[in-house]
Amino acid sequence: MTEHLDPDALLVAYDAQLRAHVPPILPAGVTVEHDGPVTRMVGFDHGGFVTYRDVSGLDSAELDALIARQRDYFAARGERVEWKLHGHDLPADLSERLVAAGFEPEEPETVVIGLAAPLAQPPVLPEGVTLREVNSRADLDRIAAMEEAVWNEGRLWLAEGLEKEIAADPDSVTVVVAEAGGEVVSAGWIRYVPGTDFAGLWGGSTLAQWRGRGIYKALVAYRAIRAIERGYSYLQVDASPDSRPILNRLGLISITTTTPYVWSPPTDAAAPAAPVGPAAPAA
C-alpha cells in the first residue's frame, strides 16, 4: 500500500496545501489575522492558534520579534496560544527561540498521510458494535464523556468546539460514533479541506475495555469511504504514539512531526492544559 507513496512529494503537498490553510467558513466568534508569514486564529474557547508555511526567510531579530508579538498579543487578551512547530521547520533553532520566548513544548505527534481509496472498505466491527454519524449536542456530549473516561480530564471543550464547527459549516466535518449497548465506546471525525487533496482524521479515542478489537480500524475505513465520496485522494493524521503504528500498518506513511509549543498567561499556570485551535485530539 505504501509503494506508490513518495514521502518527499507528500511533504511538499502537505506544506503547500495544508500549512496555514484557513477554512472558508469559520465557527462563530473565530477570526483570522495575518502577521508577516504567520496566520493567527483568534476566538477559540481555549485560546489562540498560530500556524504558517515558512518563517525561514526572516533573520534572527525579525523571527524573535515575530514570536514575541504572538506571545504579547495573546498576553494582552489573557489567553493561551499554541505555535505549531513541524520537525522540518527552519531555522533549526526555532524550537529554542520559542522556549526562550516562554513557549513550552507538549507531546509531539507524527504527521502521517496515505491514500484513501485502499482503506475505503466496508468496516469490520466486533459483534454488538455499530457505527453512526451524529451531529446533535446530546451525542457530542456523549463523545466528550467517553473521552473524559479515556483521558481522565475534562473534555467539555470538545463538544462545544464540534458543535460550533458543525453549526458554521455542516458539510465540512463528519462525526462518527461507535456504540455498544447504547454506550459510546469510540468516536472519530473527518474534516474535509476544500481546495486540497486532503481530508483529515481526528479523534479515535476508545474505552480501554474495547481496545484491540478493530474499532479504530473500522472508524478509519468508514471515514475513508466518506473522503472518497467527497473526491479527496489522501487521508492525513496528526498521529499520537498509540495510533501511529496502526496507521502505518494500514498504509499511511510518516512524513514529519508536529509539536505544540504553548504559551499560557501566568494566571493560567495552575489550570489543566487544554488543546487550542480546531477541536480535536488527533487520530
N, C-alpha and C positions, 0 to 999 in steps of 0.2 A: 504493500500500500504506500510505502514511502519512496519507492524507486523513482517516481515521477516528480518528486518534490525537490526543488533546489533551494536550500536554506538561504543562500545569499540573495537569490531573486525574491524570495518571500520577505526577507528583511527589508529590501528596498521597497517592495509594495506596501509593507506594513508601515514603514516610515512615511511614505508618500500619501497613503490613503487614510490611515487611522490616527497618526500622530496629530494632535491639535484639531482633530475633527470636532465640529460643533453640530449637534443635532439641529435640524431646521426648525423644529418646534420644541421649545423648552418648557419644562414644568413651571407652574405658577410661581412667581417670585424669584426665578433664577435669571440672571443676566450674564452677559459675556463682555469682557473688556480685553483690550489688547495693550500690551506694554512692550514695545520693541518686538522681539521674536517670540515672546510668551503670550499664551492665551490664559486669561484669568476668569474662572467661573465662580460667580458670587450668588449667594442666596439659598444654598442648601441648608438643611436643618442643622447640620453638624459642621459648618464652616465652609471653607473655600477650597478650590482645586486649581493648581497651576500645571499647565502642560505646554508642550512646544514640539517643534520638529527638530530644531537645531539651534544651539546657542554658541557653537564653536567659533562663530565669526566675531565675537566680542573679545576685546583684550581683557586682561585680568581686572583692571579697575572698573571697566564697564560691566563685566559679569558680576563682580562683587556688589556693585551698586544696584544692578537688576535684582539680585537675590534679596538684598536689604529692602528694596522697595516693596517686594511682595510681602515680606515679613511685616514691614511697618504699615502697609495698607490694611492688613487684617488685624494687626495690633490695635489700630485706631478703631476698628469695628468691634474689638473684643472677641474675635473669633479665631479658631484654629485654621490652619491651612496646610494642605498636602502638596508637596512638589514631587511629581512622579519621575524618578530617575531611572533611566534604562542602562543596562550593562554596557552598551556600546556607545553611550553618550560621550562626547568630548566637550571640554578638555578632560583628560584622565583624572585630574584632581577635583572634578566638580563635586564629588561627594564630600571631600574635605572642606571645600568652600561653603557648602550647605551647613555642615556641622559647625563651622566657625561662626556662621550667622545665627546659630541657635536651633537649627533643624535637627531632629533626631530620627535615625533610621528605624523602620519597623521591619517585620519579616519579609524577605524577598520572595518573589514568585517567579515562575518561568513562563515566558510567552511561548505558547505552542500553537501551531497552525497546521491544518490538514484539509484535504478535500472533503466536501460534504457528501458527494454522491456515493462513495463506497460505504458510508455509515448510514445512509438513508434506507434502512431496512426495517421491517416490522419489529417493534420492540418485543423482546422476550422477557417476560416477567415471572417472578415466583408465584406460586399458587396463592390466590387471595389478594393479590396486589393489582390495582388498576391505576391508569393514568387519566388525568382530567385537566383540561385547560380551565383556568379561573381568572376572574378579574374583580370580584366583589371585595369590599373591605373586610367582610367577615372571613373570607378564605385567605386573604393576605395576612390577617391577624393570626390565623391558624398556622400559616407558614412561619411567622415570626415566633410563635410559641414553640414550634418544633426546633427552630434554630436556637432559641434560648436554652432548650434542653440539651442540645448538642454542645453549645459553646459556654454554657453556664454564665451568660451575661445578657443584659437587656438587648432586645432586637426590635423594639418598637419603631426605631428609625427606619427599619427595612420596610415594614408595612406602609408607613407614611410616605416614604420615598417612592415605592412602587405605585401607590395609589395616585400620587401626583403625576407620575410619568404616564400612567395609563390614561388619566383624565386629559392630559395635554395632547397625547397622540396615541390612541389605542392601537394603531397599526404598526407602531414602532417596536413593540415588545409582545412576546407570548409567554405567559407564565403557566407552568405545568406542575401539578402535584401528583405524587404517588401516594395512594391511600390504601389502607388495610383495616378492615373492621371499623370504618368511619374515622380512622386516625390518619393524619398526615405523617408519613414516615420519611419522606424526602421531597424535595422540590427543586426546580431549576427554571431558569428563564433564558430566552434568547432575544438579543437586541439586534435588529436589522439596521445596518448602517447604510443609508441611502447614498447613491453615487459611488459606492465602492463594490469590491468583490467579496466583502467580508460580512459575516454575521458573528456576533459574539455570544459565547455561552457563559452563563453566570449561575451562581448558586451551587446546588449539588450536595449540600449537607444532608446526611442521612442518620437517623436514630441508630445508636450503637447496635441494638439487637437485630437490626435489619441490614447491616453491612455485610458485604461478601456474598450477596445473593443475586447480583446482576442488576440491581435497581439503577445504579448510577449509569451503567452502560445503556440501559433501556431509555433513560432520560436523554442521553446523548443521541441515540438513534431517532427518538421522536422529534427532537429539535432539528436534527439534520434533515429530516423529511420536510419540516416547515421551511428550512432555509432553501432547499431545492425548489419548493413550490413558489418561493418569492424570487427565484432567479439568482441566488447567491451561490458562489462556487466554493468558498472557503469558510471554515469554522476557525475562530480564534478564541483562545482562552488564556487568561492570566491564571496559571495553574498553581495551586498550593502543592507543597511537597507530597501530600497524600494523593492528590488527583493526577499529578504529572505522570507517574508510572502507568496508570491506567490509560490515560490519553495517548501516551507514547505507544502502548501496545495496540491501541485502536488505529494507529497510523498517523497521528499528529506528531509533528517534529518540533523540537525545541530550537528557537532562533535567537533568543536573547533573554535577559532577565529584567524584572522591574521591581524597584524598591520604593515604597513610600517614605519620603522624608517629611516629617511633620513638625510644624512649629505650633505651640499652644500658648495662649496667654497665661501669665503666672497664676491668675485666679483659677485656671482650669487644671493646674498641676495635679490635683488630687482626684480629678474626675477620671472615670474609666475611659480608655481610648475607644473611639467610635469612628468607623470609616466616613470619609467625606467623598464628595463627588457623587456620581450616579449610584443609587442604592444597590449595593451588591458586594458580598464577598465573592471571590472568583471561583469558578469551575462549574 
